[in-house]
């Protein structure tokens, strides 16, 4: 494992306008305020979203005076790298980014044979309070802007496209982000408007242009927002973090279950499937002695009967000193077999990034702990 920490300074971006928070029309309006012609908006748009420019200096077909003026009043760099951790096999790269106000967020790039999957954050912190999650421990600091969400994708697009930035890799050198999952810090449906603005930008062919079917949004189960998502008309995949088949156990793991019970969430999912005809993924983080008994597997299978779905069993990324520890491989397989025998398609997620604190919120937590002791 390789860890690089970058010193960060008080941030001058606070006073600047982020172009990543603008759609193309807003960018054109902003440039008009600076006295620039409309066609400059298209030029800059393409530099940002198709050529992944991380600063104005590299936008070489803009006049030098415009580049200097833009650098004074605007930014296309919403993130500053604070810590980068690369796994020993060099296939998992986790970054802690600092935002202009000092908040930090995490994103992880996972290199597979055919896919380059990016896990991004939607909020700095999280208000959902899941008891097994490192991010929950600090609460919610704030929502990310749409630009800060898009910036994570652009950072890794730049990273993959530039051979000098990539660590030596065991796998064929990837050149583009192929899949995105919103499973990092935060609850994406709790920052609905900004997340969907970002998703439209990421999938827009005139911007980043990734197919919506290559993106999955993971929610803890905010039922009314699942209904809203069903009406969006974008083929984004839906994953619901269930983690328990009944209310008493689920409320102890996922407190938001008090507001949206297991049945309420499953009803919202049924409506979603009827509207979108899309298969939904249920995520279930298996925790030793907590939610991994054969009886609970049977209860889960009974609950999910008749829903067009698939269960993804997740080996928990353990948090040090936490009572929540991962289920053994043997018990995980037994749990999976019970679901499959009941006709529920089930997979076990590949373990990735345990050694580099790749579980949501863990890198930020260890950096905060370091800062407290230094
Ligand atoms: S598991 Fe997800 S929804 Fe729950 S507290 Fe952590 S980041 Fe928030």
Boltz pocket constraint, residues with backbone or C-beta under 6 A from the ligand:
constraints:
  - pocket:
      binder: B
      contacts: [[A, 125], [A, 126], [A, 127], [A, 128], [A, 129], [A, 130], [A, 133], [A, 134], [A, 135], [A, 136], [A, 183], [A, 184], [A, 185], [A, 186], [A, 187], [A, 220], [A, 360]]
      max_distance: 6.0
